[in-house]
Amino acid sequence: MEWIKEVKFDANGLIPAIVQDEKTGEVLMVAYMNEEALKKTVQDGIACFWSRSRQKLWIKGETSGNFLKVKELWIDCDGDAILLKVESPPAVCHTGYRSCFHRVLKGDKLEIEGIKVFSPEEVYGKEK
């Protein structure tokens, strides 16, 4: 993995990862990776991130079953951002929507766009 030297992790050892549907180009989510998560993603072909809130590796879909199968991994010109083009499941957002970007600013209010695909309570229990 000689190429990993091109990746510029921040002071916390993280790099932002934009997740995009491989077919439609829709941006599904943004998360962070550390070097271990990046290597695991490349090795397994399933998106793995670093959870800043839990301070541990997190495989997207490990609870919901909505795994992100990585089809392409791009690194930007500065080496400080990653783009994952994925075969996306019906929903990516933990709130039950297809994309984490399901709220749009209209005037001075956020409005929900899109259809809720699953109930977070049914998938994760009452805590979400």
MMTF fields as JSON, N, C-alpha, C and O atoms, coordinates in Angstrom:
{
  "mmtfVersion": "1.0.0",
  "mmtfProducer": "UNKNOWN",
  "numBonds": 511,
  "numAtoms": 512,
  "numGroups": 128,
  "numChains": 1,
  "numModels": 1,
  "chainsPerModel": [1],
  "groupsPerChain": [128],
  "chainIdList": ["A"],
  "bondAtomList": [4, 2, 8, 6, 12, 10, 16, 14, 20, 18, 24, 22, 28, 26, 32, 30, 36, 34, 40, 38, 44, 42, 48, 46, 52, 50, 56, 54, 60, 58, 64, 62, 68, 66, 72, 70, 76, 74, 80, 78, 84, 82, 88, 86, 92, 90, 96, 94, 100, 98, 104, 102, 108, 106, 112, 110, 116, 114, 120, 118, 124, 122, 128, 126, 132, 130, 136, 134, 140, 138, 144, 142, 148, 146, 152, 150, 156, 154, 160, 158, 164, 162, 168, 166, 172, 170, 176, 174, 180, 178, 184, 182, 188, 186, 192, 190, 196, 194, 200, 198, 204, 202, 208, 206, 212, 210, 216, 214, 220, 218, 224, 222, 228, 226, 232, 230, 236, 234, 240, 238, 244, 242, 248, 246, 252, 250, 256, 254, 260, 258, 264, 262, 268, 266, 272, 270, 276, 274, 280, 278, 284, 282, 288, 286, 292, 290, 296, 294, 300, 298, 304, 302, 308, 306, 312, 310, 316, 314, 320, 318, 324, 322, 328, 326, 332, 330, 336, 334, 340, 338, 344, 342, 348, 346, 352, 350, 356, 354, 360, 358, 364, 362, 368, 366, 372, 370, 376, 374, 380, 378, 384, 382, 388, 386, 392, 390, 396, 394, 400, 398, 404, 402, 408, 406, 412, 410, 416, 414, 420, 418, 424, 422, 428, 426, 432, 430, 436, 434, 440, 438, 444, 442, 448, 446, 452, 450, 456, 454, 460, 458, 464, 462, 468, 466, 472, 470, 476, 474, 480, 478, 484, 482, 488, 486, 492, 490, 496, 494, 500, 498, 504, 502, 508, 506],
  "bondOrderList": [1, 1, 1, 1, 1, 1, 1, 1, 1, 1, 1, 1, 1, 1, 1, 1, 1, 1, 1, 1, 1, 1, 1, 1, 1, 1, 1, 1, 1, 1, 1, 1, 1, 1, 1, 1, 1, 1, 1, 1, 1, 1, 1, 1, 1, 1, 1, 1, 1, 1, 1, 1, 1, 1, 1, 1, 1, 1, 1, 1, 1, 1, 1, 1, 1, 1, 1, 1, 1, 1, 1, 1, 1, 1, 1, 1, 1, 1, 1, 1, 1, 1, 1, 1, 1, 1, 1, 1, 1, 1, 1, 1, 1, 1, 1, 1, 1, 1, 1, 1, 1, 1, 1, 1, 1, 1, 1, 1, 1, 1, 1, 1, 1, 1, 1, 1, 1, 1, 1, 1, 1, 1, 1, 1, 1, 1, 1],
  "groupList": [{"groupName": "MET", "atomNameList": ["N", "CA", "C", "O"], "elementList": ["N", "C", "C", "O"], "formalChargeList": [0, 0, 0, 0], "bondAtomList": [1, 0, 2, 1, 3, 2], "bondOrderList": [1, 1, 2], "singleLetterCode": "M", "chemCompType": "L-PEPTIDE LINKING"}, {"groupName": "GLU", "atomNameList": ["N", "CA", "C", "O"], "elementList": ["N", "C", "C", "O"], "formalChargeList": [0, 0, 0, 0], "bondAtomList": [1, 0, 2, 1, 3, 2], "bondOrderList": [1, 1, 2], "singleLetterCode": "E", "chemCompType": "L-PEPTIDE LINKING"}, {"groupName": "TRP", "atomNameList": ["N", "CA", "C", "O"], "elementList": ["N", "C", "C", "O"], "formalChargeList": [0, 0, 0, 0], "bondAtomList": [1, 0, 2, 1, 3, 2], "bondOrderList": [1, 1, 2], "singleLetterCode": "W", "chemCompType": "L-PEPTIDE LINKING"}, {"groupName": "ILE", "atomNameList": ["N", "CA", "C", "O"], "elementList": ["N", "C", "C", "O"], "formalChargeList": [0, 0, 0, 0], "bondAtomList": [1, 0, 2, 1, 3, 2], "bondOrderList": [1, 1, 2], "singleLetterCode": "I", "chemCompType": "L-PEPTIDE LINKING"}, {"groupName": "LYS", "atomNameList": ["N", "CA", "C", "O"], "elementList": ["N", "C", "C", "O"], "formalChargeList": [0, 0, 0, 0], "bondAtomList": [1, 0, 2, 1, 3, 2], "bondOrderList": [1, 1, 2], "singleLetterCode": "K", "chemCompType": "L-PEPTIDE LINKING"}, {"groupName": "VAL", "atomNameList": ["N", "CA", "C", "O"], "elementList": ["N", "C", "C", "O"], "formalChargeList": [0, 0, 0, 0], "bondAtomList": [1, 0, 2, 1, 3, 2], "bondOrderList": [1, 1, 2], "singleLetterCode": "V", "chemCompType": "L-PEPTIDE LINKING"}, {"groupName": "PHE", "atomNameList": ["N", "CA", "C", "O"], "elementList": ["N", "C", "C", "O"], "formalChargeList": [0, 0, 0, 0], "bondAtomList": [1, 0, 2, 1, 3, 2], "bondOrderList": [1, 1, 2], "singleLetterCode": "F", "chemCompType": "L-PEPTIDE LINKING"}, {"groupName": "ASP", "atomNameList": ["N", "CA", "C", "O"], "elementList": ["N", "C", "C", "O"], "formalChargeList": [0, 0, 0, 0], "bondAtomList": [1, 0, 2, 1, 3, 2], "bondOrderList": [1, 1, 2], "singleLetterCode": "D", "chemCompType": "L-PEPTIDE LINKING"}, {"groupName": "ALA", "atomNameList": ["N", "CA", "C", "O"], "elementList": ["N", "C", "C", "O"], "formalChargeList": [0, 0, 0, 0], "bondAtomList": [1, 0, 2, 1, 3, 2], "bondOrderList": [1, 1, 2], "singleLetterCode": "A", "chemCompType": "L-PEPTIDE LINKING"}, {"groupName": "ASN", "atomNameList": ["N", "CA", "C", "O"], "elementList": ["N", "C", "C", "O"], "formalChargeList": [0, 0, 0, 0], "bondAtomList": [1, 0, 2, 1, 3, 2], "bondOrderList": [1, 1, 2], "singleLetterCode": "N", "chemCompType": "L-PEPTIDE LINKING"}, {"groupName": "GLY", "atomNameList": ["N", "CA", "C", "O"], "elementList": ["N", "C", "C", "O"], "formalChargeList": [0, 0, 0, 0], "bondAtomList": [1, 0, 2, 1, 3, 2], "bondOrderList": [1, 1, 2], "singleLetterCode": "G", "chemCompType": "PEPTIDE LINKING"}, {"groupName": "LEU", "atomNameList": ["N", "CA", "C", "O"], "elementList": ["N", "C", "C", "O"], "formalChargeList": [0, 0, 0, 0], "bondAtomList": [1, 0, 2, 1, 3, 2], "bondOrderList": [1, 1, 2], "singleLetterCode": "L", "chemCompType": "L-PEPTIDE LINKING"}, {"groupName": "PRO", "atomNameList": ["N", "CA", "C", "O"], "elementList": ["N", "C", "C", "O"], "formalChargeList": [0, 0, 0, 0], "bondAtomList": [1, 0, 2, 1, 3, 2], "bondOrderList": [1, 1, 2], "singleLetterCode": "P", "chemCompType": "L-PEPTIDE LINKING"}, {"groupName": "GLN", "atomNameList": ["N", "CA", "C", "O"], "elementList": ["N", "C", "C", "O"], "formalChargeList": [0, 0, 0, 0], "bondAtomList": [1, 0, 2, 1, 3, 2], "bondOrderList": [1, 1, 2], "singleLetterCode": "Q", "chemCompType": "L-PEPTIDE LINKING"}, {"groupName": "THR", "atomNameList": ["N", "CA", "C", "O"], "elementList": ["N", "C", "C", "O"], "formalChargeList": [0, 0, 0, 0], "bondAtomList": [1, 0, 2, 1, 3, 2], "bondOrderList": [1, 1, 2], "singleLetterCode": "T", "chemCompType": "L-PEPTIDE LINKING"}, {"groupName": "TYR", "atomNameList": ["N", "CA", "C", "O"], "elementList": ["N", "C", "C", "O"], "formalChargeList": [0, 0, 0, 0], "bondAtomList": [1, 0, 2, 1, 3, 2], "bondOrderList": [1, 1, 2], "singleLetterCode": "Y", "chemCompType": "L-PEPTIDE LINKING"}, {"groupName": "CYS", "atomNameList": ["N", "CA", "C", "O"], "elementList": ["N", "C", "C", "O"], "formalChargeList": [0, 0, 0, 0], "bondAtomList": [1, 0, 2, 1, 3, 2], "bondOrderList": [1, 1, 2], "singleLetterCode": "C", "chemCompType": "L-PEPTIDE LINKING"}, {"groupName": "SER", "atomNameList": ["N", "CA", "C", "O"], "elementList": ["N", "C", "C", "O"], "formalChargeList": [0, 0, 0, 0], "bondAtomList": [1, 0, 2, 1, 3, 2], "bondOrderList": [1, 1, 2], "singleLetterCode": "S", "chemCompType": "L-PEPTIDE LINKING"}, {"groupName": "ARG", "atomNameList": ["N", "CA", "C", "O"], "elementList": ["N", "C", "C", "O"], "formalChargeList": [0, 0, 0, 0], "bondAtomList": [1, 0, 2, 1, 3, 2], "bondOrderList": [1, 1, 2], "singleLetterCode": "R", "chemCompType": "L-PEPTIDE LINKING"}, {"groupName": "HIS", "atomNameList": ["N", "CA", "C", "O"], "elementList": ["N", "C", "C", "O"], "formalChargeList": [0, 0, 0, 0], "bondAtomList": [1, 0, 2, 1, 3, 2], "bondOrderList": [1, 1, 2], "singleLetterCode": "H", "chemCompType": "L-PEPTIDE LINKING"}],
  "groupTypeList": [0, 1, 2, 3, 4, 1, 5, 4, 6, 7, 8, 9, 10, 11, 3, 12, 8, 3, 5, 13, 7, 1, 4, 14, 10, 1, 5, 11, 0, 5, 8, 15, 0, 9, 1, 1, 8, 11, 4, 4, 14, 5, 13, 7, 10, 3, 8, 16, 6, 2, 17, 18, 17, 18, 13, 4, 11, 2, 3, 4, 10, 1, 14, 17, 10, 9, 6, 11, 4, 5, 4, 1, 11, 2, 3, 7, 16, 7, 10, 7, 8, 3, 11, 11, 4, 5, 1, 17, 12, 12, 8, 5, 16, 19, 14, 10, 15, 18, 17, 16, 6, 19, 18, 5, 11, 4, 10, 7, 4, 11, 1, 3, 1, 10, 3, 4, 5, 6, 17, 12, 1, 1, 5, 15, 10, 4, 1, 4],
  "groupIdList": [1, 2, 3, 4, 5, 6, 7, 8, 9, 10, 11, 12, 13, 14, 15, 16, 17, 18, 19, 20, 21, 22, 23, 24, 25, 26, 27, 28, 29, 30, 31, 32, 33, 34, 35, 36, 37, 38, 39, 40, 41, 42, 43, 44, 45, 46, 47, 48, 49, 50, 51, 52, 53, 54, 55, 56, 57, 58, 59, 60, 61, 62, 63, 64, 65, 66, 67, 68, 69, 70, 71, 72, 73, 74, 75, 76, 77, 78, 79, 80, 81, 82, 83, 84, 85, 86, 87, 88, 89, 90, 91, 92, 93, 94, 95, 96, 97, 98, 99, 100, 101, 102, 103, 104, 105, 106, 107, 108, 109, 110, 111, 112, 113, 114, 115, 116, 117, 118, 119, 120, 121, 122, 123, 124, 125, 126, 127, 128],
  "secStructList": [7, 4, 4, 4, 4, 4, 7, 7, 7, 7, 6, 6, 1, 7, 3, 3, 3, 3, 3, 3, 3, 6, 6, 6, 7, 7, 3, 3, 3, 3, 3, 3, 3, 7, 2, 2, 2, 2, 2, 2, 2, 2, 2, 2, 1, 5, 7, 3, 3, 3, 3, 6, 6, 6, 6, 3, 3, 3, 3, 6, 6, 6, 6, 6, 1, 7, 7, 7, 3, 3, 3, 3, 3, 3, 3, 7, 6, 6, 1, 1, 7, 3, 3, 3, 3, 3, 3, 7, 7, 1, 7, 7, 1, 6, 6, 1, 5, 1, 1, 1, 7, 7, 3, 3, 3, 3, 6, 6, 3, 3, 3, 3, 7, 1, 7, 5, 7, 1, 7, 2, 2, 2, 2, 2, 7, 6, 6, 7],
  "xCoordList": [0.824, 0.0, 0.863, 0.729, 1.724, 2.609, 1.818, 2.248, 0.673, -0.165, -0.632, -0.937, -0.69, -1.228, -0.366, -0.825, 0.872, 1.745, 1.223, 1.586, 0.379, -0.207, -1.367, -1.806, -1.858, -3.014, -2.545, -1.643, -3.178, -2.82, -3.899, -4.936, -3.638, -4.543, -4.363, -3.267, -5.42, -5.33, -4.613, -4.107, -4.573, -3.858, -4.427, -3.731, -5.679, -6.31, -6.183, -6.74, -5.447, -5.257, -6.446, -6.623, -7.265, -8.486, -8.489, -7.773, -9.307, -9.514, -11.007, -11.604, -11.626, -13.043, -13.24, -12.445, -14.323, -14.672, -16.102, -17.057, -16.222, -17.525, -17.997, -17.244, -19.24, -19.792, -20.836, -21.76, -20.664, -21.491, -22.019, -21.295, -23.288, -23.859, -23.108, -22.992, -22.607, -21.791, -22.568, -21.981, -23.871, -24.662, -25.263, -25.253, -25.788, -26.506, -25.653, -25.973, -24.567, -23.742, -24.282, -23.687, -25.408, -25.997, -25.034, -24.484, -24.833, -24.013, -24.867, -25.942, -24.382, -25.15, -24.784, -25.651, -23.508, -23.069, -21.619, -20.92, -21.197, -19.802, -19.429, -20.176, -18.278, -17.79, -16.278, -15.723, -15.623, -14.17, -13.523, -14.105, -12.305, -11.511, -10.17, -9.604, -9.673, -8.272, -7.536, -8.152, -6.257, -5.496, -5.992, -6.079, -6.315, -6.797, -8.121, -8.3, -9.041, -10.336, -10.148, -10.809, -9.247, -8.977, -8.413, -8.854, -7.457, -6.869, -7.903, -7.939, -8.74, -9.776, -10.793, -11.259, -11.132, -12.06, -11.498, -12.198, -10.24, -9.599, -9.499, -9.758, -9.13, -8.96, -10.284, -10.343, -11.348, -12.614, -13.626, -14.546, -13.46, -14.424, -15.73, -16.688, -15.771, -16.939, -16.465, -15.421, -17.249, -16.831, -16.718, -17.642, -15.574, -15.282, -14.828, -14.04, -15.322, -15.008, -14.503, -14.503, -14.073, -13.713, -14.85, -15.153, -15.472, -16.539, -15.91, -15.275, -16.091, -15.531, -16.259, -15.651, -17.536, -18.293, -17.987, -17.901, -17.826, -17.559, -16.072, -15.674, -15.253, -13.803, -13.432, -12.644, -14.036, -13.702, -14.061, -14.792, -13.532, -13.866, -15.352, -15.949, -15.926, -17.355, -17.569, -17.207, -18.152, -18.496, -19.937, -20.858, -20.119, -21.455, -22.307, -21.966, -23.417, -24.319, -24.225, -25.006, -23.286, -23.122, -24.359, -24.591, -25.145, -26.381, -27.592, -28.459, -27.656, -28.836, -28.834, -29.887, -27.662, -27.559, -27.361, -27.227, -27.342, -27.177, -25.7, -25.239, -24.974, -23.543, -23.289, -24.124, -22.14, -21.719, -20.612, -19.48, -20.938, -19.953, -19.193, -19.777, -17.901, -17.068, -16.692, -16.112, -17.041, -16.72, -15.484, -14.694, -15.314, -14.131, -13.76, -14.629, -12.473, -11.97, -11.088, -10.107, -11.447, -10.712, -10.09, -10.658, -8.921, -8.267, -8.092, -7.647, -8.447, -8.385, -6.949, -6.008, -6.792, -5.474, -4.547, -3.33, -5.103, -4.283, -4.044, -3.231, -4.74, -4.596, -5.295, -5.034, -6.198, -6.826, -8.326, -9.02, -8.825, -10.218, -10.329, -9.587, -11.271, -11.494, -12.926, -13.844, -13.099, -14.42, -14.608, -13.825, -15.661, -16.009, -17.225, -18.275, -17.09, -18.234, -18.707, -17.964, -19.973, -20.473, -21.722, -22.472, -21.911, -23.182, -24.035, -23.8, -25.007, -25.71, -26.944, -27.646, -27.195, -28.421, -29.599, -29.399, -30.823, -31.985, -31.878, -32.376, -31.235, -31.09, -29.691, -29.123, -29.145, -27.822, -27.906, -27.168, -28.791, -28.869, -29.484, -30.454, -28.9, -29.407, -30.809, -31.469, -31.266, -32.615, -33.662, -34.857, -33.21, -34.122, -34.253, -34.952, -33.588, -33.653, -32.555, -31.554, -32.765, -31.791, -30.425, -29.4, -30.424, -29.187, -29.207, -30.27, -28.026, -27.932, -28.282, -28.595, -28.226, -28.557, -30.006, -30.285, -30.92, -32.345, -33.076, -34.303, -32.318, -32.931, -32.397, -31.191, -33.288, -32.907, -33.364, -34.448, -32.541, -32.89, -33.773, -33.375, -34.97, -35.911, -36.281, -37.003, -35.763, -35.938, -35.126, -33.902, -35.805, -35.097, -35.494, -35.328, -36.019, -36.45, -35.844, -35.675, -35.525, -35.086, -36.314, -37.162, -36.399, -37.506, -36.954, -35.893, -37.685, -37.271, -37.704, -38.857, -36.748, -36.995, -36.707, -35.809, -37.429, -37.168, -38.15, -38.981, -38.026, -38.936, -38.163, -37.058, -38.756, -38.145, -38.279, -39.377, -37.17, -37.128, -37.343, -37.927, -36.87, -37.071, -37.267, -36.969, -37.777, -38.004, -36.768, -36.421, -36.099, -34.91, -35.212, -34.376, -36.391, -36.76, -36.793, -36.373, -37.302, -37.362, -35.989, -35.733, -35.103, -33.772, -32.816, -32.095, -32.806, -31.821, -32.378, -31.613, -33.699, -34.307, -34.673, -34.6, -35.055, -35.573, -34.516, -34.871, -33.238, -32.188, -31.935, -31.483, -32.195, -31.879, -32.865, -32.759],
  "yCoordList": [-1.201, 0.0, 1.258, 2.125, 1.331, 2.491, 3.787, 4.848, 3.701, 4.865, 5.588, 6.779, 4.886, 5.495, 6.666, 7.503, 6.723, 7.857, 9.161, 10.244, 9.06, 10.241, 10.829, 11.949, 10.068, 10.494, 11.374, 11.009, 12.545, 13.493, 13.484, 14.134, 12.744, 12.711, 13.99, 14.549, 14.461, 15.694, 15.437, 14.339, 16.44, 16.342, 15.239, 14.732, 14.869, 13.791, 12.436, 11.439, 12.411, 11.166, 10.779, 9.609, 11.773, 11.507, 12.201, 13.179, 11.679, 12.284, 12.173, 11.123, 13.245, 13.141, 12.232, 12.226, 11.465, 10.553, 10.861, 10.721, 11.278, 11.556, 10.267, 9.616, 9.896, 8.662, 9.031, 9.8, 8.46, 8.812, 7.54, 6.552, 7.57, 6.453, 6.33, 7.307, 5.15, 4.947, 5.193, 5.603, 4.951, 5.073, 6.457, 6.992, 7.041, 8.313, 9.532, 10.639, 9.342, 10.47, 11.167, 12.131, 10.683, 11.292, 11.166, 10.092, 12.272, 12.238, 11.656, 12.172, 10.587, 9.864, 10.231, 10.293, 10.474, 10.797, 11.28, 11.168, 11.811, 12.179, 11.585, 11.7, 10.957, 10.382, 10.586, 11.252, 10.027, 10.163, 8.79, 7.823, 8.736, 7.516, 7.812, 8.89, 6.852, 6.905, 5.913, 5.297, 5.758, 4.893, 3.451, 2.784, 2.972, 1.599, 1.395, 0.378, 2.348, 2.248, 2.269, 1.528, 3.118, 3.207, 1.886, 1.388, 1.333, 0.061, -1.064, -1.893, -1.094, -2.124, -1.991, -2.994, -0.761, -0.517, -1.069, -1.75, -0.774, -1.259, -2.784, -3.434, -3.344, -4.795, -5.551, -6.56, -5.058, -5.798, -5.371, -6.124, -4.155, -3.666, -3.174, -2.908, -3.053, -2.541, -1.315, -1.351, -0.218, 1.027, 0.873, 0.415, 1.263, 1.262, 2.667, 3.275, 3.178, 4.547, 4.56, 3.541, 5.742, 5.967, 6.772, 7.875, 6.222, 6.935, 7.898, 7.481, 9.174, 10.179, 10.181, 10.472, 9.866, 9.872, 8.629, 8.721, 7.483, 6.242, 5.926, 5.055, 6.649, 6.436, 4.984, 4.348, 4.488, 3.138, 2.985, 3.799, 1.922, 1.621, 1.284, 0.725, 1.641, 1.448, 1.05, 1.792, -0.108, -0.56, -0.149, -0.616, 0.723, 1.202, 0.01, -0.716, -0.189, -1.291, -2.439, -3.386, -2.385, -3.506, -3.73, -4.85, -2.695, -2.847, -2.937, -3.788, -2.067, -1.978, -2.98, -3.288, -3.489, -4.354, -3.572, -4.165, -2.246, -1.39, -1.109, 0.023, -2.137, -2.026, -1.21, -1.172, -0.564, 0.207, -0.565, -0.62, -1.159, -1.899, -0.9, -0.244, -0.787, 0.202, -0.304, -1.378, 0.501, 0.171, 0.918, 0.385, 2.156, 2.955, 3.819, 4.261, 4.054, 4.94, 5.981, 5.644, 7.238, 8.356, 9.187, 9.323, 9.739, 10.661, 11.982, 12.012, 13.08, 14.38, 14.831, 14.214, 15.915, 16.392, 16.743, 16.606, 17.192, 17.552, 16.374, 16.463, 15.284, 14.104, 14.242, 13.464, 15.236, 15.459, 15.188, 15.624, 14.474, 14.042, 12.794, 12.611, 11.948, 10.696, 10.677, 11.152, 10.126, 9.925, 8.429, 7.773, 7.902, 6.502, 6.427, 6.986, 5.742, 5.493, 4.094, 3.12, 4.013, 2.768, 2.257, 3.009, 0.96, 0.342, 0.569, -0.03, 1.425, 1.839, 1.009, 0.563, 0.811, 0.138, 1.111, 2.276, 0.652, 1.543, 2.779, 3.85, 2.628, 3.749, 3.745, 2.69, 4.937, 5.085, 5.779, 5.43, 6.751, 7.562, 6.78, 6.041, 6.961, 6.278, 6.757, 6.132, 7.871, 8.367, 7.688, 7.948, 6.817, 6.064, 6.576, 5.972, 7.684, 8.247, 7.656, 7.134, 7.749, 7.236, 7.884, 7.203, 9.2, 9.974, 10.747, 11.113, 10.993, 11.867, 13.312, 14.127, 13.615, 14.951, 14.97, 15.049, 14.895, 14.875, 16.133, 16.204, 17.123, 18.384, 19.517, 19.62, 20.357, 21.461, 22.776, 22.85, 23.802, 25.116, 25.829, 26.054, 26.182, 26.945, 28.185, 28.125, 29.324, 30.556, 30.455, 30.335, 30.504, 30.381, 29.104, 29.008, 28.125, 26.871, 25.671, 25.669, 24.657, 23.387, 22.533, 22.358, 22.008, 21.133, 19.78, 19.682, 18.751, 17.391, 17.081, 17.278, 16.592, 16.121, 14.626, 14.173, 13.884, 12.453, 11.65, 12.19, 10.358, 9.427, 8.612, 8.137, 8.459, 7.626, 6.168, 5.705, 5.457, 4.094, 3.064, 2.006, 3.375, 2.452, 3.23, 4.421, 2.519, 3.101, 2.866, 1.717, 3.926, 3.753, 2.992, 2.226, 3.197, 2.511, 0.997, 0.242, 0.559, -0.873, -1.475, -2.624, -0.691, -1.197, -1.103, -2.057, 0.04, 0.29, 0.194, 0.154, 0.156, 0.189, 1.617, 2.5, 1.852, 3.156, 4.24, 5.417, 3.895, 4.879, 5.884, 6.984, 5.589, 6.508, 7.588, 8.459],
  "zCoordList": [0.0, 0.0, 0.0, 0.863, -0.958, -1.111, -1.297, -0.845, -1.955, -2.25, -0.988, -1.036, 0.129, 1.354, 1.831, 2.609, 1.366, 1.708, 1.108, 1.566, 0.092, -0.553, 0.253, -0.008, 1.231, 2.022, 3.173, 3.927, 3.295, 4.353, 5.423, 5.288, 6.479, 7.616, 8.425, 8.457, 9.077, 9.865, 11.192, 11.426, 12.047, 13.328, 14.222, 15.102, 13.999, 14.77, 14.074, 14.533, 12.967, 12.237, 11.372, 11.036, 11.01, 10.25, 8.899, 8.682, 7.997, 6.69, 6.378, 6.616, 5.845, 5.491, 4.286, 3.346, 4.343, 3.257, 2.801, 3.564, 1.558, 0.963, 0.322, -0.403, 0.583, 0.032, -1.015, -0.754, -2.21, -3.354, -4.016, -4.14, -4.442, -5.184, -6.511, -7.251, -6.808, -8.015, -9.306, -10.308, -9.295, -10.519, -10.712, -11.821, -9.632, -9.77, -9.456, -9.89, -8.705, -8.28, -7.04, -6.558, -6.521, -5.317, -4.14, -3.894, -3.412, -2.203, -1.087, -0.778, -0.491, 0.516, 1.94, 2.812, 2.179, 3.538, 3.518, 2.51, 4.64, 4.873, 6.223, 7.194, 6.272, 7.523, 7.555, 6.681, 8.539, 8.673, 8.732, 9.222, 8.222, 8.258, 8.903, 8.721, 9.652, 10.05, 9.145, 8.275, 9.337, 8.44, 8.495, 7.464, 9.683, 9.833, 9.088, 8.417, 9.2, 8.513, 6.998, 6.271, 6.536, 5.104, 4.576, 3.54, 5.275, 4.857, 4.881, 3.972, 5.913, 6.022, 4.89, 4.349, 4.537, 3.43, 2.13, 1.381, 1.869, 0.646, 0.662, -0.351, 1.788, 1.914, 1.752, 1.05, 2.406, 2.445, 1.384, 1.065, 0.832, -0.151, 0.448, -0.277, 1.757, 2.488, 3.267, 3.919, 3.194, 3.84, 5.35, 6.023, 5.853, 7.283, 7.641, 6.917, 8.748, 9.162, 10.595, 11.285, 11.022, 12.419, 13.036, 12.583, 14.063, 14.76, 15.756, 16.726, 15.509, 16.421, 17.758, 18.789, 17.758, 19.014, 19.861, 21.086, 19.221, 19.959, 20.084, 20.857, 19.308, 19.315, 18.994, 19.693, 17.901, 17.457, 15.987, 15.422, 15.374, 13.992, 13.892, 14.813, 12.749, 12.543, 11.097, 10.183, 10.886, 9.544, 9.288, 9.959, 8.319, 7.988, 7.581, 6.647, 8.286, 7.998, 8.981, 8.889, 9.926, 10.851, 11.729, 12.184, 11.971, 12.74, 11.827, 12.025, 10.833, 9.96, 8.817, 8.26, 8.462, 7.3, 6.007, 4.936, 6.102, 4.923, 4.659, 4.804, 4.276, 4.011, 2.748, 1.844, 2.695, 1.53, 0.819, 1.3, -0.322, -1.105, -1.965, -2.827, -1.729, -2.407, -3.798, -3.956, -4.794, -6.18, -6.656, -7.434, -6.189, -6.524, -5.329, -4.579, -5.158, -4.119, -4.797, -5.46, -4.624, -5.218, -4.107, -3.024, -4.389, -3.459, -4.194, -5.341, -3.519, -4.199, -4.424, -3.925, -5.182, -5.619, -4.462, -4.585, -3.345, -2.183, -1.25, -0.33, -1.48, -0.625, 0.707, 1.625, 0.834, 2.139, 2.167, 3.085, 1.17, 1.155, 0.29, -0.675, 0.662, -0.054, -0.559, 0.11, -1.742, -2.316, -2.516, -3.203, -1.901, -2.077, -2.986, -2.669, -4.111, -4.976, -4.629, -4.745, -4.195, -3.628, -4.335, -4.957, -4.214, -4.554, -3.312, -2.262, -3.445, -2.23, -1.938, -2.846, -0.65, -0.225, -0.338, -0.682, -0.054, -0.146, 0.763, 0.415, 1.915, 2.848, 3.437, 3.723, 3.615, 4.21, 5.563, 6.485, 5.691, 6.904, 8.071, 7.9, 9.249, 10.445, 10.834, 11.664, 10.233, 10.513, 9.63, 9.767, 8.722, 7.879, 6.457, 5.643, 6.147, 4.794, 3.91, 4.401, 2.605, 1.643, 1.829, 1.849, 1.965, 2.107, 3.415, 3.917, 3.961, 5.138, 4.765, 5.633, 3.478, 2.984, 2.516, 1.32, 3.474, 3.15, 3.629, 3.567, 4.104, 4.537, 3.673, 3.449, 3.194, 2.314, 2.944, 3.524, 2.828, 3.355, 2.348, 1.205, 2.779, 1.952, 2.738, 3.734, 2.261, 3.026, 4.302, 4.258, 5.438, 6.719, 7.464, 8.68, 6.721, 7.344, 6.63, 5.41, 7.417, 6.853, 6.592, 7.466, 5.387, 5.027, 4.624, 4.008, 4.978, 4.631, 3.211, 2.828, 2.447, 1.086, 1.093, 1.804, 0.342, 0.267, 1.092, 1.822, 0.953, 1.608, 2.63, 2.363, 3.792, 4.82, 4.383, 4.075, 4.359, 3.853, 4.964, 4.728, 6.173, 7.29, 8.584, 8.674, 9.578, 10.897, 11.757, 12.026, 12.191, 13.034, 14.325, 14.803, 14.884, 16.123, 15.93, 16.807, 14.764, 14.487, 14.245, 14.606, 13.631, 13.304, 14.491, 14.784, 15.175, 16.226, 17.636, 18.6, 17.775, 19.1, 19.447, 18.592, 20.662, 21.102, 21.268, 21.341, 21.329, 21.633, 20.555, 20.874, 19.272, 18.179, 18.099, 17.235]
}
